[in-house]
């Protein structure tokens, strides 16, 4: 069976509570709840919180995102988010979103 690839767009959706988690090198799972409009925003916000607590995920860390109401869980690697942030913006609105998320990850 062919492996299906899902594409995640920066389309804005209603703000949702998301639980973002990852397991560190010692297999300890860390999680945080954030309010986000997009999957990548949830990751960027969570990475900022993790960094503030000295437990940032590595570039190839698998990151789980569970968006509630209704509950949906996503798994991706941080480098995928960073690749998307470095790609060209398709609209002025997309550029604003990417710039804001880059700022979150830079702090």
Phi, psi and omega per residue, in radians:
X1 nan 2.302 -3.134
X2 -1.185 2.470 3.124
X3 -1.377 2.195 3.141
X4 -1.520 2.392 3.077
X5 -1.863 2.317 3.101
X6 -1.729 2.512 3.096
X7 -1.904 2.320 3.131
X8 -1.898 2.149 -3.115
X9 -1.818 2.842 -3.125
X10 -1.522 0.312 3.136
X11 -0.977 2.278 -3.125
X12 -1.301 2.400 3.086
X13 -2.249 2.970 3.109
X14 -1.006 2.568 3.117
X15 -1.060 2.324 3.133
X16 -2.267 2.681 2.983
X17 -1.395 2.248 -3.128
X18 -2.188 2.393 2.997
X19 -1.743 2.091 -3.121
X20 -1.957 2.280 -3.100
X21 -2.506 2.797 3.045
X22 -2.701 2.785 3.064
X23 -1.834 2.310 -3.138
X24 -1.410 -3.076 -3.075
X25 -1.062 -0.426 3.125
X26 -1.631 0.191 3.122
X27 1.185 0.390 3.040
X28 -1.509 2.205 -3.127
X29 -1.539 2.268 3.101
X30 -2.018 2.451 3.119
X31 -2.519 2.726 3.125
X32 -2.586 2.591 3.047
X33 -1.730 2.319 3.104
X34 -2.337 2.797 3.031
X35 -1.790 2.124 -3.065
X36 -2.549 2.723 3.082
X37 -1.685 -0.421 -3.108
X38 -2.327 2.847 3.095
X39 -1.038 -0.845 -3.097
X40 -1.190 -0.584 3.073
X41 -1.120 -0.718 3.115
X42 -1.027 -0.775 3.133
X43 -1.115 -0.822 -3.109
X44 -1.061 -0.779 3.124
X45 -1.098 -0.755 -3.125
X46 -1.152 -0.754 3.139
X47 -1.049 -0.692 3.098
X48 -1.046 -0.792 3.125
X49 -1.128 -0.792 3.123
X50 -1.013 -0.764 -3.140
X51 -1.091 -0.687 3.116
X52 -1.057 -0.435 -3.130
X53 -1.818 0.182 3.067
X54 1.226 0.466 -3.105
X55 -2.309 0.741 -3.073
X56 -1.157 2.465 3.075
X57 -1.244 2.661 3.075
X58 -1.372 2.983 -3.097
X59 -0.998 -0.594 -3.103
X60 -1.825 0.283 3.097
X61 -1.177 2.407 3.034
X62 -1.410 2.215 -3.096
X63 -2.010 2.226 3.106
X64 -1.750 2.362 3.102
X65 -2.206 2.132 3.069
X66 -1.993 1.967 3.109
X67 -1.648 2.211 -3.102
X68 -1.734 2.720 3.068
X69 1.290 1.206 -0.138
X70 -1.355 2.844 -3.087
X71 -1.326 2.193 3.093
X72 -2.396 2.322 -3.133
X73 -1.971 2.358 3.141
X74 -2.182 2.569 3.074
X75 -2.246 2.286 3.127
X76 -2.665 2.971 3.064
X77 -1.797 2.577 -3.071
X78 -1.009 -0.633 -3.119
X79 -1.063 -0.510 3.098
X80 -1.121 -0.726 3.097
X81 -1.118 -0.787 -3.115
X82 -1.165 -0.641 3.059
X83 -1.066 -0.761 3.135
X84 -1.106 -0.725 3.137
X85 -1.117 -0.534 -3.136
X86 -1.453 -0.245 3.140
X87 -1.288 2.896 -3.129
X88 -1.158 2.454 3.047
X89 -1.336 2.440 -3.099
X90 -1.590 -0.183 3.133
X91 -2.767 2.886 3.070
X92 -1.032 -0.655 3.126
X93 -1.129 -0.735 3.112
X94 -1.083 -0.702 3.121
X95 -1.106 -0.732 3.116
X96 -1.067 -0.767 3.136
X97 -1.097 -0.830 -3.123
X98 -1.100 -0.748 3.128
X99 -1.077 -0.724 3.129
X100 -1.131 -0.751 -3.135
X101 -1.220 -0.619 3.055
X102 -1.065 -0.707 3.106
X103 -1.089 -0.680 3.108
X104 -1.107 -0.747 -3.123
X105 -1.290 -0.430 -3.129
X106 -1.355 -0.397 -3.081
X107 -1.424 nan nan
